[in-house]
Amino acid sequence: MKLAVINFSGNVGKTTLARHLLVPRIPGAEYIAVESFNAGAEGVTALRGNQFAMLQEYLHSIDSAVVDIGASTVDDFMDLMAQYGGSHEDFDCFIVPTVPDPKQQQDTIATLVDLAHLGVSPERLRLVFNTMELDVSVDQAFYLVTAFLREHPLAIANPECRLRRNEIYARVRAGRSDLLTLARDTTDYKRLIVQATRPADKMALGQTLATRRLAGSVLVELDRCFAALDLTSLAVSAVLRAPSGEAA
């Protein structure tokens, strides 16, 4: 299975979803960050046609991938998909994360419209409602996106595909462990806290314990969100789209 995580807007959690929601739950999936393709000396990123061609070739050589399309290259990426007619078919699904901020919601709508214009069918366009607050419904938080989709059903927007705001992602970025490693840590931190003599050590151990607890709870939420995406239904569609004699 090959997925693209995309949105015209930045700060919607594309990398978080790619790394923590999708890659760990798709067997053998490779993580590919498009933003890293041509970072120049001044930090300016531009995706060129030959690089897009190389990406297409590479995707055909592997079974599973999650392609994280950075905000600085998404315009180039969309233009190149239009130039390379039919290249959107290389992806089984486009995952579009969105957040409640009205500007990001407007960018999300623009992303859905442009992907639809390229020929991406609604069943291959799926939203993830990110950074939700507790006790707030999807319709309340994402009134612009949900109202648009009621009039223009360009994508699948399952309200169960939702993730709450959680500080664990910032903690993981700051450290070296992944969520699964943190959640499976069996260290008895309470005992270590009791044994520690320095206040700074006690605080550090307490922070690690809190991080493990956050990791355990967020993994349950990620599992539920991934199940709600129902990506297994796309496997059949991928086989049907593949030319005769070609594996999806």
ROVEX-390168 format. One record per residue (C-alpha): x, y, z; residue in one letter. Coordinates in pm, whole numbers, plus 32768, in hexadecimal, padded with zeros to 4 digits. Example, Ala and Ser with C-alpha at 12.3 -4.5 7.8 and 13.67 -1.06 7.14 Angstrom:
2
84CE7E3E830Ca
85577F9682CAs
***
This chain:
248
800080008000m
807F815A7FA2k
7FF7828D804Fl
803384018024a
800184E9814Cv
7FB2863E80BFi
7F1E87938107n
7F6888E98076f
7F7E896A81D8s
8099893A82CEg
806A88EE843En
7F5A87EA840Dv
802486BF8486g
808C861B833Fk
81D5859583C5t
8139852D8510t
802D8465845Bl
812383CE8366a
821B83618470r
813583038590h
7FE382A784F7l
8034820A83A6l
8195817C838Cv
818480A384C9p
80398007845Ar
808A7FB682EFi
816E7E8482D9p
82B97ED68233g
825C803E81E5a
8379812A8196e
836882928208y
83C1838A80F4i
83D984FF813Fa
83B385BD7FF9v
843C86FB8096e
8591865680AEs
85B186237F37f
865B876D7EE3n
86AE883B8016a
87A8893E7FA0g
88BC89E98060a
87CF8B0180C8e
86C78A0D813Cg
85E38A518011v
8531891A7F9Dt
84B888EA7E38a
843987AB7D9Dl
84B187817C38r
841E86B07B22g
853C85B77B1An
851A85857C91q
83A585467C6Ff
83F4844A7B5Ca
84EE839F7C44m
83E583917D55l
82F282EA7C64q
83F881ED7BFDe
845081A27D65y
82E581757DC9l
82C1806F7CB9h
83E87FB07D4Cs
835C7F887EADi
821D7EF77F3Fd
81C17FF68049s
821481608090a
819582918146v
81F983CE808Dv
81FD85048169d
81D786318083i
826687608133g
81B588B0812Ba
82D58952806Ds
82B8885B7F4Bt
814588117F3Av
810389117E24d
821A887B7D52d
819D871D7D9Ef
803C876C7D28m
80BB88177BECd
819986EF7B99l
807F85F67BD2m
7FBA86BB7AD0a
80E086B979DDq
811985447A0Ay
7FB984E279AAg
7F3083BE7A75g
804A83CB7B75s
7F4B83F17C8Bh
7EF782857C49e
8045822A7CE7d
7FA0826D7E37f
7E9181907EC3d
7E1882AA7F9Fc
7E5684177FF3f
7E3D845B8167i
7DE485C681AEv
7E1286318318p
7D60876B8387t
7D4C883D84C4v
7C3889228548p
7CDC8A7084EEd
7C048B1383DBp
7D328B5E82FFk
7D9F89F28307q
7C3B898282C1q
7C308A60818Dq
7D7C89D18118d
7CF388738153t
7BC988BD8073i
7CB489447F65a
7D8388057F81t
7C5287287F52l
7BDA87F37E28v
7D2B87E97D77d
7D5486737DB1l
7BF686377D2Ba
7C4C87047BF6h
7D7886217BBFl
7C8B84F77BB8g
7CAD84707D19v
7B6383C97D70s
7AB684067EC0p
7B0182A97F44e
7C7582F17F1Br
7C61843B7FD9l
7C4284188152r
7C4B851D8261l
7CDD850883BDv
7C56860784B4f
7D8586668580n
7DC3872086CAt
7C5F86F7873Fm
7BFA877B8893e
7B44869A898Al
79C686A38978d
79BF87668830v
791B86C18704s
79B486B385A9v
78958784851Fd
78D5888E8625q
7A4E889B85FDa
7A58886E8482f
791C89258417y
79BB89AD82D7l
7A3A885B825Bv
7904879282BBt
781888948223a
78E0888F80E0f
78DF871480CDl
7768870480FFr
774487D37FC1e
786E873D7F0Bh
78B985D67F7Cp
7A1C85CC7EF8l
7AAF84FD8012a
7A6184048124i
7A4784BD826Ea
7A0383C28380n
79DD848284C9p
7A83835B8579e
7BC683B484C2c
7C1E84AC85D0r
7D4784EC86B1l
7D4E85C587E5r
7E5386C8882Er
7F66861A88F3n
80B786918971e
814D8537893Ci
81A7858E87D5y
828086B28846a
832085D3894Br
837184CC8845v
840885D0875Cr
84E786498875a
855F84E988CBg
85D883B9880Fr
84CF82B68865s
839B82668798d
823E82428828l
823B80C78822l
838A80AD88D5t
831581A389DCl
81CB80F08A14a
82737F9C8A38r
837680188B32d
83517F428C6Ct
843E80068D4Bt
83BE80348EAFd
83DE81AD8EB6y
831E81CE8FFCk
842380FC90ACr
853C81C1900Bl
849B83089077i
848D828F91DFv
85F9822391CFq
867583659130a
8711845D9221t
873285939146r
85F6865E90FAp
8668868B8F92a
868085118F62d
852784E08FF9k
849785E48F0Bm
853F85488DDCa
84BD83ED8E37l
8363847A8E74g
8366851D8D1Eq
83CA83D48C7Ct
82AF83218D30l
81B684298CBBa
823484068B56t
8204828C8B62r
809F82B78BDDr
805583AE8AC7l
80EB82C089C6a
801081A18A3Bg
7ECE82688A24s
7F1F830B88D6v
7F7281B98838l
7E0D81488882v
7D8B828487DCe
7E6E825686ADl
7DF980ED8686d
7C8E815E8686r
7CD08271858Ac
7D8C818684A3f
7C71808784B2a
7B77819A845Ea
7C4381F78328l
7BE8809B82A4d
7D13808A81BDl
7CE37F14818Bt
7BC37F6280A0s
7CBC800F7FBBl
7D807ECF7F7Ca
7C6C7E497E9Cv
7C587F967DE4s
7DD07F907DADa
7DBD7E3A7D0Cv
7CA17EAC7C2Cl
7D627FE47BC1r
7E9F7F247B6Da
7ECF7ECC79FEp
7EAB7D5E79A4s
7FDA7C987A1Cg
805D7DB57AF4e
80627DA57C6Fa
7FC97ECC7D28a
***
